[in-house]
Amino acid sequence: MSSQIDKAIEYYTFKSNELLNFVNSNSNLSVDKIIECGSELAVLENKITALEVAKEN
């Protein structure tokens, strides 16, 4: 079970970093796109946090 959790954490961390790199590398994003990316990032971070808590238990 821990192996699956580790893989999920690794995947969501990768997706989170990918999204951050996308936002940081584009200087012409609209406000709506930045808000959308922020919302997606919040979801990813919540998933990572939940998985880390599950891993501890």
For each residue, the residues with C-beta under 8 A, 3 or more apart:
1: 4 5
2: 5 6 55
3: 6 7
4: 1 7 8
5: 1 2 8 9 51 54 55
6: 2 3 9 10 55
7: 3 4 10 11
8: 4 5 11 12 47 51
9: 5 6 12 13 48 51 52 55
10: 6 7 13 14
11: 7 8 14 15
12: 8 9 15 16 44 47 48 51
13: 9 10 16 17 48
14: 10 11 17 18
15: 11 12 18 19 44
16: 12 13 19 20 41 44 45 48
17: 13 14 20 21
18: 14 15 21 22
19: 15 16 22 23 37 40 41 44
20: 16 17 23 24 41
21: 17 18 24 25
22: 18 19 25 26 37
23: 19 20 26 29 34 37
24: 20 21
25: 21 22
26: 22 23 29
27:
28:
29: 23 26 33 34 37
30: 33 34
31: 34 35
32: 35 36
33: 29 30 36 37
34: 23 29 30 31 37 38
35: 31 32 38 39
36: 32 33 39 40
37: 19 22 23 29 33 34 40 41
38: 34 35 41 42
39: 35 36 42 43
40: 19 36 37 43 44
41: 16 19 20 37 38 44 45
42: 38 39 45 46
43: 39 40 46 47
44: 12 15 16 19 40 41 47 48
45: 16 41 42 48 49
46: 42 43 49 50
47: 8 12 43 44 50 51
48: 9 12 13 16 44 45 51 52
49: 45 46 52 53
50: 46 47 53 54
51: 5 8 9 12 47 48 54 55
52: 9 48 49 55 56
53: 49 50 56 57
54: 5 50 51 57
55: 2 5 6 9 51 52
56: 52 53
57: 53 54
